[in-house]
Amino acid sequence: MKTRQFSEDQIIKLLQDAKKGDKPVEELCRDLGCSTASYYTWKKKYGDTSADQARRLRRLEKENARLLRIVGQQRLEIDAMKDVIQKKR
């Protein structure tokens, strides 16, 4: 899995600084070392979220992925058990 170069805190700070309007977006991106395309991608993803909300969202996404894996595994086990039961008849 690709590691992230910028933390969520850095991204949100960049978005908040850009929202203030003191510096142009290009200059803020250059200072952080990212592209303006990354800025607009992050803006679409994070919008007006705070650092705490972003951490909570990341945690919920991980939990959701874990639960989906568990449900998928259980579904496979149920299907296998149904096949075994039908073969016994």
trRosetta pair geometry for C-beta under 8 A, 3 or more apart (Angstrom, degrees):
i j d omega theta_ij theta_ji phi_ij phi_ji
4 7 7.0 113 112 -89 123 38
5 34 7.9 156 94 -90 125 99
6 10 4.6 -118 -171 83 94 131
6 11 5.5 109 129 -56 122 89
6 32 7.1 33 -111 170 133 119
6 34 6.5 -18 -44 -67 146 132
7 10 4.8 100 56 5 76 100
7 11 7.1 -142 97 -4 42 87
8 11 5.6 -55 -147 38 36 113
8 12 6.1 31 157 -16 69 108
8 46 7.9 154 -155 -101 89 136
8 51 6.5 129 120 -142 100 74
8 54 4.5 177 178 129 133 136
8 55 6.5 168 82 -66 153 68
8 58 6.9 -111 -59 -37 153 140
9 12 6.0 -57 -144 40 27 106
9 13 6.2 30 156 -20 63 108
9 51 5.2 32 -107 -128 74 126
10 13 5.7 -55 -147 36 29 112
10 14 6.4 32 154 -20 63 105
10 32 6.6 132 172 -145 111 121
11 14 5.7 -55 -154 34 30 113
11 15 6.5 27 151 -16 65 106
11 42 5.0 -141 -165 -154 116 142
11 46 6.4 147 131 -22 117 159
11 54 7.8 167 75 -149 114 164
12 15 5.5 -52 -146 37 35 112
12 16 6.3 35 154 -18 67 105
12 46 6.3 -136 -92 172 80 152
12 49 6.8 -87 -114 91 117 81
12 50 6.8 78 -170 -166 145 30
12 51 5.1 -168 65 -76 159 73
12 54 6.0 -136 -60 -14 132 150
13 16 5.8 -55 -146 38 31 110
13 17 6.2 31 154 -19 65 107
14 17 5.8 -55 -146 37 29 110
14 18 6.3 28 155 -18 64 107
14 28 5.8 134 -152 155 86 118
14 29 7.4 74 -162 -86 131 58
14 32 5.6 -14 -92 -52 129 157
14 34 7.6 -1 -128 38 168 136
14 39 6.8 -118 142 -119 127 93
14 42 7.3 41 81 100 123 153
15 18 5.8 -54 -146 37 30 111
15 19 6.4 34 153 -24 63 106
15 39 7.8 159 -86 -159 72 80
15 42 6.4 -133 -64 124 115 111
15 43 6.0 156 -120 -97 110 73
15 46 6.1 -136 -36 90 166 128
16 19 5.6 -52 -149 32 33 115
16 20 6.9 41 151 -26 62 97
17 20 5.7 -46 -157 23 35 115
17 22 7.1 -68 -173 40 79 106
17 23 6.9 -4 156 41 106 107
17 28 5.6 161 105 -128 122 136
18 21 7.5 44 170 -70 39 43
18 23 7.9 -71 -102 74 54 80
18 25 5.2 44 -133 -103 120 83
18 28 5.6 -132 -74 45 89 166
18 39 7.0 120 -67 -167 161 124
18 43 7.8 -74 83 -88 148 119
23 27 4.7 -107 170 82 113 126
23 28 5.3 134 97 -54 120 90
24 27 4.9 92 63 7 82 103
24 28 7.2 -151 96 -4 43 87
25 28 5.7 -58 -149 38 34 111
25 29 6.2 33 155 -19 68 108
25 36 6.1 84 127 -129 111 102
25 39 5.8 140 -178 142 113 164
26 29 5.8 -57 -148 38 28 110
26 30 6.3 30 153 -21 64 107
26 36 5.9 -28 -98 -75 68 124
27 30 5.6 -52 -146 35 32 113
27 31 6.4 35 154 -21 64 104
28 31 5.7 -53 -151 33 31 112
28 32 6.5 19 155 -8 65 108
28 39 7.6 98 91 -108 108 139
29 32 5.9 -61 -147 44 32 103
29 33 8.0 -123 165 42 56 11
29 34 5.1 -95 -158 77 85 77
29 35 6.4 8 175 164 134 10
29 36 5.2 -130 -10 -76 171 61
29 38 7.2 139 -140 61 117 100
29 39 5.3 -83 -85 -46 120 129
30 33 7.5 36 -175 -76 29 34
34 38 4.4 -94 171 71 115 144
34 39 6.6 134 109 -50 119 79
35 38 4.8 108 59 0 77 98
35 39 7.3 -130 104 -4 49 85
36 39 5.1 -44 -154 29 44 120
36 40 6.6 39 152 -15 70 100
37 40 6.0 -56 -150 38 33 105
37 41 6.4 35 150 -20 65 107
38 41 5.6 -56 -148 37 33 113
38 42 6.1 31 155 -17 67 107
39 42 5.9 -60 -150 39 27 108
39 43 6.2 30 152 -24 64 107
40 43 5.3 -46 -141 33 35 117
40 44 6.5 36 156 -19 63 101
41 44 5.9 -56 -154 35 30 108
41 45 6.4 20 152 -13 65 111
42 45 5.6 -60 -143 42 33 107
42 46 5.6 -5 172 12 73 115
43 46 6.9 -63 -121 54 19 84
43 47 6.9 72 176 -87 53 37
44 47 7.4 7 -167 -61 17 76
46 49 4.9 -107 -174 36 79 112
46 54 6.1 -6 -130 -97 110 118
49 53 4.2 -132 -164 90 98 125
49 54 5.1 119 125 -58 131 83
49 57 7.1 -33 -150 -12 157 140
50 53 4.8 95 51 8 74 103
50 54 7.1 -137 94 -6 38 88
51 54 5.7 -55 -149 35 31 112
51 55 6.5 32 154 -18 65 104
52 55 5.8 -53 -149 35 32 110
52 56 6.3 31 153 -18 65 108
53 56 5.6 -55 -147 38 32 113
53 57 6.2 36 153 -22 66 105
54 57 5.6 -51 -147 35 31 113
54 58 6.5 34 153 -20 64 104
55 58 5.7 -53 -150 35 32 112
55 59 6.4 31 152 -18 65 106
56 59 5.7 -55 -149 37 32 112
56 60 6.3 30 154 -18 65 107
57 60 5.7 -57 -146 38 30 110
57 61 6.3 33 154 -21 65 105
58 61 5.8 -54 -149 34 30 113
58 62 6.6 30 153 -17 63 104
59 62 5.9 -54 -152 35 32 111
59 63 6.4 30 152 -17 65 108
60 63 5.6 -54 -145 39 34 112
60 64 6.2 37 155 -22 66 106
61 64 5.7 -53 -145 36 30 113
61 65 6.5 31 155 -19 63 104
62 65 5.8 -54 -150 35 31 111
62 66 6.4 31 152 -19 64 106
63 66 5.7 -55 -150 36 32 113
63 67 6.3 29 154 -16 66 107
64 67 5.8 -56 -146 39 30 109
64 68 6.3 32 155 -21 65 106
65 68 5.7 -54 -147 35 30 112
65 69 6.6 34 153 -20 63 103
66 69 5.8 -54 -154 32 31 112
66 70 6.6 31 150 -18 64 105
67 70 5.5 -51 -148 35 36 113
67 71 6.3 35 154 -18 67 104
68 71 5.7 -52 -145 38 33 110
68 72 6.3 36 154 -21 64 106
69 72 5.7 -56 -150 36 30 113
69 73 6.4 29 154 -18 65 105
70 73 5.8 -55 -150 36 30 110
70 74 6.4 28 154 -17 65 107
71 74 5.7 -55 -147 38 32 111
71 75 6.3 37 153 -24 65 105
72 75 5.6 -53 -148 32 30 114
72 76 6.7 31 153 -18 63 103
73 76 5.8 -54 -153 34 33 111
73 77 6.5 32 151 -17 66 105
74 77 5.6 -54 -149 37 35 112
74 78 6.3 37 153 -21 67 104
75 78 5.7 -52 -147 34 31 112
75 79 6.4 31 154 -17 64 105
76 79 5.8 -55 -148 37 31 110
76 80 6.3 31 154 -19 65 106
77 80 5.7 -54 -147 36 32 111
77 81 6.4 32 154 -19 65 105
78 81 5.7 -54 -149 36 31 111
78 82 6.4 33 152 -20 64 104
79 82 5.7 -52 -149 34 33 113
79 83 6.6 36 152 -21 64 103
80 83 5.7 -52 -152 33 33 114
80 84 6.6 33 151 -19 65 104
81 84 5.6 -53 -149 35 35 112
81 85 6.3 34 154 -19 67 106
82 85 5.7 -54 -146 37 32 111
82 86 6.3 30 156 -18 65 107
83 86 5.9 -57 -147 37 28 109
83 87 6.4 28 155 -20 63 108
84 87 5.9 -57 -149 35 30 111
84 88 6.7 32 153 -24 63 104
85 88 5.9 -54 -154 28 32 113
85 89 7.2 34 152 -25 62 101
86 89 6.0 -51 -159 22 38 113
